[in-house]
Amino acid sequence: MSEACEEAILAHLAKADDAVIEDTLPWSEGASLGHEKVVGALKSLEADGFVVTETLSASSLALTKEGEDVLANGSQEAIVLKALEGAGKMSIPDLQAAVGKDVAKIGMGNCMKKKWIKKDGGDLVPVAKSEEITDEVQDQLKSLADLDKKTTDALKKRKLVTLLTRKSFKVTKGASFAPKRVKKAADLTKEMLETGAWKDTPFKPYNFLTLGEKVGGGYLHPLLKVRAEFRKILMEMGFHEMPTNKWVESSFWNFDSLFQPQSHPARDAHDTFFIKEPASTVSVPEEYYERVKTMHEKGGSGSIGYRYDFKREEAFKNLLRTHTTAISSQMLYKLANQEGGFKPARYYSIDRVFRNETMDATHLCEFHQVEGLVADYDLSLGDLIGTIETFFRKIGITQLRFKPAFNPYTEPSMEIFGYHPDLKKWTEIGNSGMFRPEMLAPMGLPENVRVIAWGLSLERPTMIKYRIKNIRDLFGHKVELARTQTAPICRF
């Protein structure tokens, strides 16, 4: 269709030396061509100098749907007057029922202004007669071209008319006009060189001075900027990163190996995302599984256990991991069973976890967890507090408080609170504790080995750092791409 429009335009201009298209709108209608297609063809022809265009603009009034109703049936005030004449008098609810709420609302007000009706107690009664009044609004809509500005503005205010602007073009010949358009080649091809066609092929002009389009590189998301800074700090403290690229875990590693009972509320579907296919894991270390089962059912290491029947089918259920501690338990198991025996280690992870939570300004169903752990001989609660203080001091939080808490797999456990200088209050920033003997003993770790651990979300410090109030503005489909490009480098 575009080529047909181009051919029709060039053929019209080629009829005579002074041939022009005075107005593309009537011309396109006469040539049975869509005006939008004609405009598209003109832009292409003008870019190559075949034609020169001059913009024409004309405005006209048109009736809205409401205006068409008034033109056909009369104005709202005329309709209200007729309804009252027929009834003698009416209450406002009866009038609304008779002519409609919108018509009654507009018509009643205008009738009052014109003194066509009046109120008598709680009723409306007509003062004027329909045959004596002139429906000026209906008459004005019959001749839109003859209206003055004041009348036009009044009709616009009542949304009876709207202003339509028609844009078209006057077309004359350009400097490179030709009756037939031969498109210039943009590239020199292998075939042109082989056949020699390049000698007679017209090419588009090249601008060798232009710098070209700026190449846009990738940008780190604010979360990744904070993550990179956390990784740097943790590696400076001697921690090694755990492999956390497996989002689907078995309930055994996610819950059971952490000495979390199979009846724990967190293992319900309303708190955890379970996998439908495959619903169960293939295998777990069988000897370790039996030791974990025994610890749950009968206890050990000074514990009496939970005293219930440990179910294999429950342990083998697949789920989206609810914490990266599922990886920590696997790393500790490998540490206990490596060749050469146990060696002290420091591990950390920063990756995504999933929980079936109600979403709001500070919670999502998926978020990032920062976790660190230290496994060594004869560690104490003081070592845990010192390690936590060192980490948070490096990210700029110097005022810390610790509050006793309960976790299924740590004892003692502590919630970590930091003072927020902007909010002028203490806010919870993490959780911590020492892994229980019931968790460590089945792994095969030496009896005097202790494991201290702490964790926090990645989103909360990122929101504080970049002054973001709603987590959905940081992570998810509502995030502005411009924020990713303009977010400053993270430095704590």
Phi, psi and omega per residue, in radians:
M1 nan -0.642 -3.139
S2 -1.117 -0.730 3.122
E3 -1.138 -0.651 3.116
A4 -1.126 -0.683 3.102
C5 -1.132 -0.775 3.128
E6 -1.052 -0.798 -3.130
E7 -1.094 -0.719 -3.134
A8 -1.144 -0.716 3.137
I9 -1.125 -0.839 -3.109
L10 -1.156 -0.661 3.129
A11 -1.137 -0.681 3.124
H12 -1.140 -0.770 -3.116
L13 -1.249 -0.392 -3.117
A14 -1.428 -0.092 -3.099
K15 -1.135 -0.599 -3.127
A16 -2.675 2.829 -3.126
D17 -1.096 -0.605 -3.092
D18 -1.804 0.344 -3.119
A19 -1.165 2.359 3.099
V20 -2.431 2.841 2.942
I21 -1.869 1.899 -3.035
E22 -1.177 -0.660 -3.117
D23 -2.656 2.071 -3.045
T24 -1.185 -0.416 -3.084
L25 -1.171 -1.003 3.092
P26 -1.163 -0.555 -3.138
W27 -1.121 -0.747 -3.138
S28 -1.164 -0.608 3.096
E29 -1.165 -0.702 3.129
G30 -1.186 -0.541 -3.135
A31 -1.570 0.057 -3.128
S32 1.011 0.743 3.107
L33 -2.112 2.502 3.095
G34 -1.178 2.344 -3.075
H35 -1.110 -0.643 3.132
E36 -1.112 -0.699 3.106
K37 -1.140 -0.670 3.127
V38 -1.123 -0.759 3.127
V39 -1.085 -0.725 3.104
G40 -1.070 -0.745 3.114
A41 -1.140 -0.671 3.125
L42 -1.083 -0.741 -3.138
K43 -1.078 -0.698 3.120
S44 -1.169 -0.748 3.138
L45 -1.181 -0.659 -3.133
E46 -1.189 -0.571 3.136
A47 -1.097 -0.532 3.133
D48 -1.732 0.149 3.042
G49 1.395 0.222 3.136
F50 -1.279 -0.613 -3.099
V51 -2.379 2.874 3.011
V52 -2.187 2.311 -3.107
T53 -1.990 2.627 3.052
E54 -2.236 2.186 -3.062
T55 -1.263 2.281 3.053
L56 -1.956 2.391 -3.124
S57 -2.366 2.322 3.118
A58 -2.454 2.406 -3.131
S59 -1.973 2.557 3.120
S60 -2.618 2.707 3.117
L61 -1.545 2.490 3.087
A62 -2.361 2.602 3.134
L63 -1.312 2.444 2.972
T64 -1.444 3.094 3.112
K65 -1.079 -0.683 3.118
E66 -1.170 -0.634 3.111
G67 -1.153 -0.643 3.109
E68 -1.146 -0.645 3.103
D69 -1.132 -0.730 3.128
V70 -1.122 -0.737 3.138
L71 -1.078 -0.648 -3.091
A72 -1.440 -0.661 -2.977
N73 -2.029 -0.098 -3.096
G74 1.740 2.863 -3.114
S75 -1.250 2.887 -3.130
Q76 -1.084 -0.681 -3.117
E77 -1.173 -0.615 3.098
A78 -1.185 -0.660 3.134
I79 -1.156 -0.731 3.131
V80 -1.112 -0.761 -3.137
L81 -1.070 -0.751 3.128
K82 -1.099 -0.710 -3.136
A83 -1.116 -0.708 3.136
L84 -1.231 -0.646 3.098
E85 -1.057 -0.728 -3.108
G86 -1.185 -0.570 -3.094
A87 -1.664 -0.337 -3.065
G88 1.562 -0.919 3.009
K89 -2.780 2.684 -3.081
M90 -2.597 2.585 2.984
S91 -1.377 2.837 -3.115
I92 -1.073 -0.774 3.094
P93 -1.045 -0.678 3.125
D94 -1.161 -0.649 3.115
L95 -1.143 -0.746 3.121
Q96 -1.094 -0.654 3.117
A97 -1.206 -0.564 -3.076
A98 -1.359 -0.737 -3.024
V99 -2.017 -0.138 -3.091
G100 1.778 2.553 -3.068
K101 -1.093 -0.792 -3.086
D102 -1.132 -0.796 3.141
V103 -1.116 -0.721 -3.129
A104 -1.132 -0.729 -3.103
K105 -1.096 -0.861 -3.104
I106 -1.258 -0.816 -3.060
G107 -1.154 -0.678 -3.123
M108 -1.112 -0.754 3.135
G109 -1.111 -0.775 -3.131
N110 -1.210 -0.607 3.082
C111 -1.131 -0.676 3.091
M112 -1.105 -0.752 3.127
K113 -1.085 -0.717 -3.106
K114 -1.438 -0.076 -3.121
K115 1.058 0.683 3.063
W116 -1.513 -0.431 -3.131
I117 -2.391 2.936 3.073
K118 -2.586 2.899 3.114
K119 -1.629 2.374 3.088
D120 -2.234 1.642 -3.009
G121 1.213 -2.143 3.109
G122 -1.697 0.108 -3.080
D123 -1.962 2.864 3.050
L124 -1.904 2.338 3.133
V125 -2.250 2.540 3.140
P126 -1.317 2.513 3.055
V127 -1.880 -0.802 3.124
A128 -1.625 2.922 3.099
K129 -1.947 2.550 -3.072
S130 -1.003 -0.672 -3.095
E131 -1.301 -0.232 -3.118
E132 -1.636 -0.337 -3.080
I133 -1.714 2.803 3.085
T134 -1.976 2.230 3.101
D135 -1.432 1.470 -3.046
E136 -1.053 -0.687 -3.082
V137 -1.099 -0.768 3.121
Q138 -1.125 -0.708 3.118
D139 -1.133 -0.675 3.133
Q140 -1.120 -0.652 -3.134
L141 -1.225 -0.329 3.128
K142 -1.300 -0.426 -3.105
S143 -2.354 1.309 -3.082
L144 -1.142 -0.549 -3.060
A145 -1.207 -0.360 -3.051
D146 -1.724 0.156 -3.050
L147 -1.474 2.553 3.043
D148 -1.508 3.030 -3.040
K149 -1.096 -0.711 -3.103
K150 -1.087 -0.782 3.134
T151 -1.149 -0.732 3.136
T152 -1.059 -0.778 3.135
D153 -1.085 -0.671 3.130
A154 -1.135 -0.723 3.120
L155 -1.182 -0.631 3.083
K156 -1.122 -0.712 -3.123
K157 -1.092 -0.622 3.104
R158 -1.448 0.038 3.121
K159 1.013 0.679 3.088
L160 -1.698 -0.414 3.100
V161 -2.328 2.774 3.061
T162 -2.394 2.664 -3.109
L163 -1.624 2.124 3.086
L164 -1.837 2.279 3.097
T165 -1.882 2.159 -3.137
R166 -1.791 2.178 3.132
K167 -1.985 2.227 3.082
S168 -2.481 -2.980 -3.034
F169 -2.442 2.580 2.915
K170 -1.719 2.337 -3.001
V171 -2.111 2.253 3.029
T172 -2.232 2.982 -3.120
K173 -1.217 2.535 3.088
G174 -1.733 3.132 -3.093
A175 -1.129 -0.527 -3.104
S176 -1.846 0.469 -3.065
F177 -1.083 2.432 3.027
A178 -2.598 2.576 -3.107
P179 -1.070 -0.430 -3.136
K180 -2.278 2.380 -3.100
R181 -1.634 2.185 3.020
V182 -1.927 1.998 -3.090
K183 -1.210 2.359 3.140
K184 -1.409 2.509 -3.138
A185 -1.321 2.518 3.138
A186 -1.673 -0.411 -3.071
D187 -2.333 2.621 3.023
L188 -1.553 2.035 -3.033
T189 -1.776 2.909 3.105
K190 -1.081 -0.690 -3.126
E191 -1.137 -0.684 3.103
M192 -1.057 -0.689 -3.128
L193 -1.226 -0.671 -3.104
E194 -1.227 -0.678 -3.074
T195 -1.634 -0.230 -3.085
G196 1.426 0.146 -3.106
A197 -1.140 -0.333 -3.108
W198 -1.100 -0.408 -3.096
K199 -1.151 -0.613 -3.089
D200 -1.865 0.061 -3.090
T201 -1.550 2.181 3.053
P202 -1.300 2.336 -3.121
F203 -1.960 2.626 3.013
K204 -1.179 2.519 -3.133
P205 -1.176 2.476 3.118
Y206 -1.789 2.388 3.060
N207 -1.779 1.748 -3.075
F208 -1.383 -0.097 -3.124
L209 -1.645 -0.252 -3.096
T210 -1.255 2.600 3.136
L211 -1.522 -0.202 -3.140
G212 1.421 3.103 -3.124
E213 -1.217 2.389 3.108
K214 -1.163 2.273 3.139
V215 -1.435 2.107 -3.130
G216 -1.596 2.112 3.105
G217 -1.471 3.117 3.103
G218 -1.333 2.738 3.138
Y219 -2.186 2.417 3.075
L220 -1.341 2.328 3.046
H221 -1.148 2.586 3.103
P222 -0.883 -0.666 3.097
L223 -1.058 -0.713 -3.120
L224 -1.254 -0.512 3.096
K225 -1.181 -0.749 3.098
V226 -1.198 -0.678 3.106
R227 -1.046 -0.752 3.137
A228 -1.084 -0.672 -3.141
E229 -1.221 -0.699 3.093
F230 -1.100 -0.753 3.129
R231 -1.034 -0.766 -3.138
K232 -1.061 -0.777 -3.129
I233 -1.119 -0.804 -3.099
L234 -1.155 -0.651 3.104
M235 -1.217 -0.589 3.044
E236 -1.089 -0.519 3.138
M237 -1.488 0.071 3.069
G238 1.588 0.271 -3.137
F239 -1.550 2.579 3.068
H240 -1.941 2.467 -3.053
E241 -1.354 2.376 3.089
M242 -1.500 2.613 3.101
P243 -1.342 1.831 -3.048
T244 -2.001 0.501 -3.059
N245 -1.479 0.122 3.124
K246 -1.888 1.855 -3.068
W247 -1.410 -0.525 3.140
V248 -1.573 2.207 -3.139
E249 -2.241 2.856 3.007
S250 -1.515 2.724 3.089
S251 -1.085 -0.454 -3.138
F252 -1.072 -0.889 -3.118
W253 -1.323 -0.563 -3.068
N254 -1.363 -0.544 -3.066
F255 -2.208 -0.989 -2.962
D256 -1.095 -0.767 -3.118
S257 -1.151 -0.307 3.113
L258 -1.626 0.198 -3.135
F259 1.058 0.692 3.066
Q260 -1.766 2.103 -3.009
P261 -1.098 2.663 -3.117
Q262 -1.250 -0.172 3.076
S263 -1.710 0.105 -3.092
H264 -1.124 2.420 -3.107
P265 -1.008 -0.519 -3.117
A266 -1.118 -0.303 -3.116
R267 -1.566 0.115 3.058
D268 -1.420 2.747 -3.100
A269 -1.134 -0.416 -3.128
H270 -1.372 -0.114 3.079
D271 -2.012 -0.322 -3.003
T272 -2.317 2.495 3.072
F273 -1.591 1.900 3.085
F274 -1.586 2.650 -3.077
I275 -1.620 2.304 3.111
K276 -1.398 -0.711 -3.070
E277 -2.508 1.989 -0.069
P278 -1.354 2.409 -3.060
A279 -1.346 -0.428 -3.075
S280 -2.254 2.648 3.068
T281 -1.336 2.851 -3.089
V282 -1.412 -0.826 -3.080
S283 -2.790 2.837 2.968
V284 -2.385 2.829 3.094
P285 -0.992 1.990 -2.953
E286 -1.112 -0.759 -3.130
E287 -1.120 -0.720 3.116
Y288 -1.148 -0.685 3.107
Y289 -1.015 -0.768 -3.121
E290 -1.146 -0.650 3.129
R291 -1.186 -0.689 3.092
V292 -1.129 -0.746 3.125
K293 -1.045 -0.791 3.129
T294 -1.085 -0.714 3.139
M295 -1.104 -0.691 3.121
H296 -1.190 -0.753 -3.019
E297 -1.402 -0.734 -2.993
K298 -2.089 -0.338 -3.138
G299 1.578 -2.924 -3.089
G300 2.708 2.929 -3.137
S301 0.942 0.705 3.127
G302 1.500 0.053 -3.107
S303 -1.920 2.606 3.088
I304 -1.637 0.017 -3.133
G305 1.266 -2.861 -3.112
Y306 -1.775 -0.165 3.059
R307 1.020 0.942 3.051
Y308 -2.495 2.953 3.135
D309 -1.445 1.955 -3.130
F310 -1.288 2.185 -3.037
K311 -1.790 2.209 -3.126
R312 -1.143 -0.717 -3.112
E313 -1.108 -0.559 3.101
E314 -1.234 -0.694 -3.120
A315 -1.206 -0.479 -3.049
F316 -1.585 -0.007 3.135
K317 -1.139 2.381 3.083
N318 -1.534 2.578 -3.140
L319 -2.696 2.859 2.946
L320 -1.368 2.137 -2.973
R321 -0.943 2.407 -3.128
T322 -1.606 -0.217 3.073
H323 -2.805 2.728 3.106
T324 -1.354 -0.023 3.064
T325 -1.119 -0.360 3.032
A326 -1.049 -0.602 3.083
I327 -1.342 -0.632 3.125
S328 -1.033 -0.730 -3.141
S329 -1.116 -0.653 3.112
Q330 -1.188 -0.691 3.131
M331 -1.158 -0.690 3.113
L332 -1.172 -0.650 3.086
Y333 -1.096 -0.760 3.101
K334 -1.153 -0.660 3.137
L335 -1.087 -0.661 -3.120
A336 -1.299 -0.435 -3.033
N337 -1.983 0.293 3.114
Q338 -1.329 2.788 3.104
E339 -1.167 2.417 -3.131
G340 1.576 -0.026 3.099
G341 1.466 -3.107 -3.072
F342 -1.184 2.434 2.998
K343 -2.319 2.395 3.138
P344 -0.960 2.540 -3.082
A345 -2.627 2.731 3.035
R346 -2.211 2.180 -3.117
Y347 -2.194 2.659 3.009
Y348 -2.521 2.820 3.040
S349 -2.627 2.584 3.031
I350 -2.391 1.815 -3.097
D351 -2.760 3.139 -2.980
R352 -1.488 2.470 3.043
V353 -2.305 2.880 -2.981
F354 -2.361 2.291 3.088
R355 -2.473 2.457 -3.099
N356 -1.421 1.326 -3.073
E357 -1.938 2.816 3.038
T358 -1.312 2.239 -3.061
M359 -1.477 2.398 3.052
D360 -2.617 -2.812 -3.038
A361 -1.155 -0.337 -3.105
T362 -2.167 0.044 -3.106
H363 -2.321 2.418 3.007
L364 -2.254 2.914 3.099
C365 -1.327 -0.294 3.057
E366 -2.363 2.418 -3.134
F367 -2.703 3.103 -3.095
H368 -1.872 2.364 3.142
Q369 -1.977 2.325 3.032
V370 -1.769 2.167 -3.092
E371 -2.357 2.441 3.067
G372 -2.360 2.528 3.093
L373 -2.526 2.635 3.091
V374 -2.244 2.200 3.093
A375 -1.985 2.081 -3.097
D376 -2.799 3.008 -3.130
Y377 -1.339 2.395 2.945
D378 0.944 0.686 3.054
L379 -1.269 2.687 -3.124
S380 -2.241 3.097 3.085
L381 -1.106 -0.546 3.088
G382 -1.107 -0.648 3.078
D383 -1.121 -0.685 3.118
L384 -1.106 -0.839 -3.117
I385 -1.109 -0.717 3.134
G386 -1.125 -0.724 3.130
T387 -1.144 -0.745 3.130
I388 -1.101 -0.791 3.141
E389 -1.071 -0.678 3.118
T390 -1.103 -0.783 -3.122
F391 -1.119 -0.866 -3.069
F392 -1.225 -0.505 3.061
R393 -1.111 -0.646 -3.130
K394 -1.223 -0.408 3.095
I395 -1.732 0.189 2.987
G396 1.646 0.114 3.114
I397 -1.821 1.856 -3.041
T398 -1.778 -0.369 -3.134
Q399 -1.760 1.905 -3.080
L400 -2.161 2.599 2.988
R401 -2.341 2.637 -3.127
F402 -2.165 2.360 -3.103
K403 -2.178 2.282 3.103
P404 -0.980 2.485 -3.109
A405 -2.565 3.111 3.094
F406 -2.132 2.270 2.963
N407 -2.296 2.519 -3.100
P408 -1.074 -0.494 -2.998
Y409 -2.028 0.111 3.054
T410 -2.265 2.488 3.076
E411 -2.806 2.011 0.051
P412 -1.297 2.818 3.113
S413 -2.187 2.594 -3.127
M414 -2.451 2.367 2.918
E415 -1.493 2.496 -3.091
I416 -1.866 2.227 3.111
F417 -2.060 2.419 3.091
G418 -2.154 2.612 3.132
Y419 -1.455 2.180 -3.126
H420 -1.648 1.934 -3.072
P421 -1.152 -0.494 3.126
D422 -1.323 -0.792 -3.111
L423 -1.424 -0.226 -3.133
K424 1.020 0.716 3.104
K425 -2.729 2.883 3.094
W426 -1.462 2.367 -3.127
T427 -2.353 2.528 -3.129
E428 -1.226 2.275 -3.089
I429 -2.174 -0.079 -3.139
G430 -3.139 3.138 3.132
N431 -2.387 2.717 -3.062
S432 -2.759 3.024 3.092
G433 2.920 -3.125 3.070
M434 -1.935 2.220 -3.095
F435 -1.044 2.417 -3.066
R436 -1.217 2.631 3.054
P437 -1.025 -0.571 3.131
E438 -1.101 -0.423 3.089
M439 -1.497 -0.706 -3.019
L440 -1.413 -0.632 -3.046
A441 -1.056 -0.801 3.136
P442 -1.089 -0.397 -3.140
M443 -1.240 -0.404 -3.114
G444 1.696 0.245 3.109
L445 -1.257 2.578 3.093
P446 -0.969 2.655 -3.010
E447 -1.087 -0.558 -3.095
N448 -1.666 0.228 3.047
V449 -1.481 2.286 3.088
R450 -2.069 2.616 3.123
V451 -2.184 2.094 3.054
I452 -1.821 2.542 -3.068
A453 -2.630 2.688 3.045
W454 -2.619 2.782 -3.130
G455 -2.663 2.727 3.073
L456 -2.684 2.888 3.093
S457 -1.446 2.727 3.076
L458 -1.491 -0.506 -3.063
E459 -1.180 -0.737 -3.035
R460 -1.092 -0.875 3.089
P461 -1.128 -0.524 3.093
T462 -1.169 -0.728 3.110
M463 -1.106 -0.690 3.121
I464 -1.183 -0.743 -3.090
K465 -1.109 -0.728 -3.062
Y466 -1.798 0.226 3.064
R467 0.977 0.843 3.120
I468 -1.822 2.201 -3.048
K469 -1.598 -0.536 -3.084
N470 -2.007 2.168 -3.073
I471 -1.078 -0.433 3.136
R472 -1.276 -0.245 3.013
D473 -1.478 -0.144 3.141
L474 -1.803 -0.666 -2.984
F475 -2.450 2.209 3.126
G476 2.168 -2.985 -3.013
H477 -1.345 -0.174 -3.134
K478 -1.621 0.020 -3.085
V479 -1.203 2.365 3.061
E480 -1.345 2.233 3.126
L481 -1.128 -0.521 -3.134
A482 -1.100 -0.544 -3.137
R483 -1.134 -0.633 3.124
T484 -1.125 -0.641 -3.119
Q485 -1.333 -0.540 -3.006
T486 -1.765 -0.144 -3.114
A487 -1.106 2.265 -3.125
P488 -1.208 2.872 3.091
I489 -1.093 2.478 -3.132
C490 -1.476 2.109 3.043
R491 -2.368 2.090 -3.141
F492 -1.644 nan nan
